[in-house]
Amino acid sequence: MTRPPGIILAGGLSRRMGENKATVLLGRKMMIRHVVERLAPQVSSLAVNAPEGADAALGLPLVPDTISGHPGPLAGVLAGLRHAENLMPKPRHIVTAPADTPFLPPDLVERLEAALPADDAIVVASSAGRWHPVVALWPLTLADDLEEWLADPGNRKLQVFIARHTSTAVDFPPIATKHGLLDPFYNVNTPDELAFAKAFLEEEDG
Ligand SMILES: Nc1nc2c(ncn2[C@@H]2O[C@H](COP(=O)(O)OP(=O)(O)OP(=O)(O)O)[C@@H](O)[C@H]2O)c(=O)[nH]1
């Protein structure tokens, strides 16, 4: 099976971090660079969902939201689906991951794809039974429905949108590092969480 394209979600406001968390340094690299390095071997191509001109793109194609006013991560999913519609050959799915999850598992895409119950289903990553709906495989056939749904400003919640469609979850175990066990979807929102993440970096990741 051809791998899907990956879209890294970096369109948020980073209010809790106080600066753009995608470009904050985690060890020697920007946080988004860790995500790029973990996702790149698993996808057919990569693009970054962020506002026009954002330096988080790291030279990758930039896919800005088409809906104004910071409508949340689903706007990034929609931008990613529209971007993928123009790729050749046109993929059937995209995979998304946020720019603030630097420990993504190496078998993420393989396991999400293997769990697809139907071609038009959404497959969400989970850990310890908790869903991480920003880390998911999304069928391109959802694009029109998602665009229509987001046209109502009351519709913003990922879980609510996902519940309207066929979906399943794949649970991923904690990663064993020499510093202890770590949730593979640990996400870094605050300076304290950044310090915690730094303590888990392996030397080659620094
Ligand atoms: N495209 C897009 N992505 C968003 C938007 N808001 C959040 N995200 C992304 O969704 C994911 C989860 O976002 P949060 O961490 O909850 O929010 P945030 O705005 O990044 O950070 P805070 O301001 O601290 O809440 C991250 O990958 C964000 O980049 C948005 O309005 N548009």
The ligand as a Tripos MOL2 file, in Angstrom:
@<TRIPOS>MOLECULE
LIG
   32    34     1     0     0
SMALL
NO_CHARGES

@<TRIPOS>ATOM
      1 N1         -4.8200   24.9050   11.7970 N.pl3     1 LIG1
      2 C1         -5.0760   25.1480   13.0690 C.ar      1 LIG1
      3 N2         -4.5180   24.3570   13.9970 N.ar      1 LIG1
      4 C2         -4.7810   24.6440   15.2900 C.ar      1 LIG1
      5 C3         -5.6080   25.7100   15.6770 C.ar      1 LIG1
      6 N3         -5.6670   25.7250   17.0290 N.ar      1 LIG1
      7 C4         -4.9000   24.6980   17.4630 C.ar      1 LIG1
      8 N4         -4.3570   24.0490   16.4050 N.ar      1 LIG1
      9 C5         -3.4590   22.8900   16.4410 C.3       1 LIG1
     10 O1         -4.0870   21.8630   17.1670 O.3       1 LIG1
     11 C6         -3.1750   21.1570   17.9860 C.3       1 LIG1
     12 C7         -3.6170   21.2310   19.4310 C.3       1 LIG1
     13 O2         -3.6860   22.5910   19.7750 O.3       1 LIG1
     14 P1         -3.6100   23.0990   21.2720 P.3       1 LIG1
     15 O3         -2.3180   22.7050   21.8830 O.co2     1 LIG1
     16 O4         -4.8410   22.6630   21.9870 O.co2     1 LIG1
     17 O5         -3.7400   24.6790   21.0890 O.3       1 LIG1
     18 P2         -2.6500   25.7550   20.7260 P.3       1 LIG1
     19 O6         -3.3980   26.9300   20.2100 O.co2     1 LIG1
     20 O7         -1.5780   25.1850   19.8520 O.co2     1 LIG1
     21 O8         -1.9740   26.1070   22.1300 O.3       1 LIG1
     22 P3         -2.6260   26.9310   23.3620 P.3       1 LIG1
     23 O9         -2.8460   28.3360   22.8710 O.co2     1 LIG1
     24 O10        -1.6110   26.8550   24.4450 O.co2     1 LIG1
     25 O11        -3.9280   26.2310   23.7020 O.co2     1 LIG1
     26 C8         -1.8110   21.8050   17.7280 C.3       1 LIG1
     27 O12        -1.1770   21.0550   16.7230 O.3       1 LIG1
     28 C9         -2.1670   23.1820   17.1770 C.3       1 LIG1
     29 O13        -1.1680   23.6860   16.2890 O.3       1 LIG1
     30 C10        -6.1950   26.5240   14.6410 C.ar      1 LIG1
     31 O14        -6.9450   27.4550   14.8730 O.2       1 LIG1
     32 N5         -5.8880   26.1830   13.3560 N.ar      1 LIG1
@<TRIPOS>BOND
     1     1     2 1
     2     2     3 ar
     3     2    32 ar
     4     3     4 ar
     5     4     5 ar
     6     4     8 ar
     7     5     6 ar
     8     5    30 ar
     9     6     7 ar
    10     7     8 ar
    11     8     9 1
    12     9    10 1
    13     9    28 1
    14    10    11 1
    15    11    12 1
    16    11    26 1
    17    12    13 1
    18    13    14 1
    19    14    15 2
    20    14    16 1
    21    14    17 1
    22    17    18 1
    23    18    19 2
    24    18    20 1
    25    18    21 1
    26    21    22 1
    27    22    23 2
    28    22    24 1
    29    22    25 1
    30    26    27 1
    31    26    28 1
    32    28    29 1
    33    30    31 2
    34    30    32 ar
@<TRIPOS>SUBSTRUCTURE
     1 LIG1         1 GROUP 0 **** ****
